[in-house]
Amino acid sequence: MTEFRIVKGNTPNRMSRQGWAPDMIVNHITEGAFNGAVSWLSSPKSQASSHFVVAQDGRITQLVDIEEAAWVNGTNADPSKGNFYGNSLLKQVRDRKTNANYYSVGIEHEGILSQTNGKLTDKQLEATIWLHKHIIAEIKRIYGADIVLDREHIVGHYQVDPIRKPFCPGKLFQFDEIINALKVDEEDEMKLEHEWQWDMLHKTIENLENKKILNSAEWREKVKNKTLTNSEAAWLTLITLDRITNEEGLK
């Protein structure tokens, strides 16, 4: 899969998570162009924000750090309000009886519902799968928590706020494709039983970098963040052996 780049933006529309660890990713549609959405969500006038915005061409902008809550999936304790948490289609939102912004990460996707019905472009789908993986890895790194890969935790805004946002992100939004891709990645996840094994792997990669056998810090970062997969480890072993063998043959 292509490596995408996250461009950091900024918005004043953020707040504390109040001690909650995020365990839900909520998907949205912007109902407008990418640049306009980023600009609007960056403005104090909007009284809204999102952690990330994904363009139809695959560009990604981050407006709020994962450690903070964005103003994107808000629910209300007042039963008279349309976004009352008790109206949610999700049991965990109803049971928690608090603002869903505290425990969720929001992704806005460029699109207009009447034109796409929520269906992402191929590049946008690839970008949001990559971004979901990034968010899941960051939550694991920061909070030591896992996001369950199902439709109760990878959700649409309509599930959180069905009265006010009944069609967001759209009927054709590719939830199943995203979750299936995430599950394949989870099955390939490298699982080492002991911390010293990760430490040894990290030191080995550092040594290979120092000897110029590896020339990218990406491998070391993957081990540091414990996101290296089995298939990536197999490829790393292959290219390392190939380079060592070629180096020996030149002596």
C-alpha positions in Angstrom: 0.0 0.0 0.0 1.1 3.6 -0.8 2.5 5.6 2.1 0.5 8.7 2.5 1.6 12.0 4.1 -0.3 13.8 6.8 -0.1 17.6 6.5 -0.6 19.3 9.9 -3.1 22.1 10.1 -4.6 23.8 13.1 -7.9 24.7 14.6 -9.0 26.3 17.9 -12.0 24.0 17.9 -10.7 21.3 20.3 -10.9 20.3 23.9 -9.7 17.8 26.5 -10.7 14.1 26.3 -11.5 14.4 30.0 -9.6 11.2 30.8 -11.2 9.1 28.0 -9.1 6.9 25.7 -10.5 6.9 22.1 -11.9 3.5 20.9 -14.1 4.5 18.0 -13.4 6.0 14.6 -16.3 8.0 13.2 -16.5 8.7 9.4 -18.1 11.7 7.8 -18.7 13.4 4.5 -17.7 17.1 4.1 -20.5 18.2 1.9 -18.0 20.4 0.1 -14.6 20.6 -1.4 -11.5 19.6 0.5 -9.8 23.0 0.8 -13.1 24.7 1.8 -13.7 22.0 4.5 -10.2 22.4 5.9 -10.6 26.2 6.0 -14.1 26.1 7.6 -13.1 23.6 10.2 -10.0 25.7 11.1 -12.2 28.8 11.7 -13.5 29.6 15.2 -16.7 30.7 13.4 -17.6 27.1 12.4 -17.7 25.8 16.0 -16.7 22.5 14.5 -13.6 20.5 13.6 -12.3 17.1 12.8 -9.1 15.2 13.6 -8.5 14.5 9.9 -9.8 15.5 6.5 -9.2 13.2 3.5 -9.4 14.6 -0.1 -10.7 12.7 -3.1 -7.1 12.7 -4.5 -5.7 11.1 -1.3 -4.4 14.2 0.5 -4.7 14.1 4.3 -4.8 17.1 6.7 -4.8 16.7 10.4 -6.4 19.5 12.4 -6.6 18.1 15.9 -4.1 15.8 17.8 -5.4 12.4 18.6 -4.8 13.1 22.3 -7.4 15.8 22.1 -11.1 15.8 21.4 -12.3 17.4 18.2 -15.8 19.0 17.9 -17.0 16.5 15.4 -19.1 13.7 17.0 -20.8 15.7 19.8 -23.7 14.2 21.7 -25.8 15.9 24.3 -27.2 14.9 27.8 -30.4 16.9 27.1 -33.2 14.6 25.9 -34.8 17.5 24.0 -31.8 17.9 21.8 -31.5 16.1 18.4 -28.0 14.9 19.3 -29.1 13.4 22.7 -26.9 10.4 23.4 -29.9 8.3 24.0 -30.9 8.6 20.3 -27.7 6.9 19.1 -27.8 3.7 17.2 -24.7 2.5 19.1 -25.1 0.8 22.5 -21.8 2.2 23.8 -22.8 5.8 23.1 -26.1 5.3 24.9 -24.5 3.5 27.8 -21.7 6.0 28.4 -24.1 8.9 28.8 -21.5 11.5 27.9 -20.2 13.5 24.9 -19.0 11.0 22.2 -16.3 13.5 21.2 -14.4 12.4 24.4 -13.8 8.8 23.1 -13.8 9.1 19.3 -11.6 10.1 16.4 -13.3 11.9 13.5 -12.4 11.7 9.8 -14.1 14.0 7.3 -14.0 12.7 3.6 -14.3 15.2 0.8 -17.5 14.7 -1.1 -21.1 15.8 -1.8 -23.8 13.4 -0.8 -26.1 14.1 -3.8 -23.2 13.4 -6.2 -21.5 10.4 -4.6 -23.8 9.0 -1.9 -20.7 8.7 0.2 -18.7 6.5 -2.2 -15.0 7.2 -1.9 -12.7 7.5 -4.9 -10.2 4.7 -5.3 -7.4 7.0 -4.1 -9.5 8.3 -1.2 -10.4 4.8 -0.1 -6.7 3.8 -0.1 -5.9 6.9 1.8 -8.5 6.4 4.5 -7.6 2.7 5.0 -4.0 3.9 5.5 -5.2 6.6 7.9 -7.4 4.2 9.9 -4.3 2.0 10.3 -2.3 5.0 11.4 -5.0 6.1 13.9 -5.2 2.5 15.3 -1.4 2.3 15.7 -1.3 5.7 17.4 -4.0 4.8 19.9 -2.1 1.6 20.7 1.1 3.6 21.1 -0.4 6.4 23.2 -3.0 4.6 25.3 -2.1 1.0 25.0 -5.6 0.3 23.8 -7.0 -1.5 20.7 -9.9 -0.5 18.5 -12.2 -3.4 17.7 -12.5 -3.9 14.0 -16.3 -4.0 13.6 -19.2 -1.8 12.7 -19.6 -0.8 16.4 -16.2 0.9 16.4 -15.5 1.8 12.8 -18.7 3.8 12.3 -20.5 6.5 10.4 -21.8 9.8 12.0 -25.3 8.6 11.3 -24.8 5.9 14.0 -23.8 8.4 16.6 -26.3 11.2 15.7 -29.1 9.6 13.6 -31.6 12.5 14.1 -29.4 15.3 12.8 -27.1 13.4 10.5 -29.1 10.4 9.2 -27.2 10.2 5.9 -23.6 10.9 6.9 -21.3 9.7 5.4 -23.6 8.1 2.8 -25.1 4.7 1.9 -22.3 3.8 -0.5 -19.5 4.6 1.9 -17.2 1.5 1.8 -17.2 0.4 5.5 -16.8 -3.3 4.7 -13.8 -2.7 2.4 -12.1 -0.6 5.1 -12.8 -3.1 7.9 -11.7 -6.1 5.8 -8.5 -4.4 4.9 -7.8 -3.6 8.5 -8.5 -7.2 9.5 -6.0 -8.5 6.9 -3.5 -6.1 8.4 -4.3 -7.3 11.9 -3.8 -10.9 10.9 -0.3 -10.0 9.5 0.6 -8.2 12.7 3.9 -9.3 14.3 3.3 -10.5 17.8 6.4 -10.9 20.1 5.8 -12.1 23.6 8.5 -10.2 25.4 9.7 -6.6 25.4 13.3 -7.7 25.2 12.6 -9.2 21.8 11.4 -5.8 20.4 14.5 -4.2 22.0 16.8 -6.8 20.3 15.1 -6.3 16.9 15.4 -2.5 17.3 19.2 -2.7 18.1 19.7 -5.1 15.2 18.1 -2.6 12.8 20.1 0.2 14.2 23.3 -1.8 13.6 22.3 -2.5 10.0 21.7 1.2 9.5 25.1 2.1 11.0 26.7 -0.4 8.6 24.8 1.2 5.7 23.0 -2.0 4.9 19.7 -0.4 5.6 19.3 3.2 4.5 15.8 4.1 5.7 14.8 5.0 9.3 11.3 3.7 8.5 12.1 0.1 9.6 13.4 1.3 13.0 10.3 3.5 13.5 8.0 0.5 12.7 9.8 -1.6 15.3 9.8 1.2 17.8 6.1 1.7 17.4 5.5 -2.1 17.2 3.8 -1.8 13.9 6.1 -4.1 11.8 4.1 -6.8 10.2 5.2 -10.4 9.5 5.2 -9.8 5.7 7.3 -6.7 6.2 9.7 -8.6 8.4 10.1 -11.3 5.8 10.8 -8.7 3.1 13.3 -6.9 5.5 15.1 -10.2 6.0 15.3 -10.9 2.2 16.7 -7.4 1.3 19.1 -7.5 4.2 20.5 -11.0 3.2 20.7 -9.8 -0.4 22.7 -6.7 0.4 25.0 -8.5 2.8 25.6 -11.2 0.2 26.4 -8.7 -2.5 28.7 -6.8 -0.2 30.6 -10.0 0.6 30.8 -10.8 -3.1 32.6 -7.5 -3.7 35.4 -8.2 -1.2 
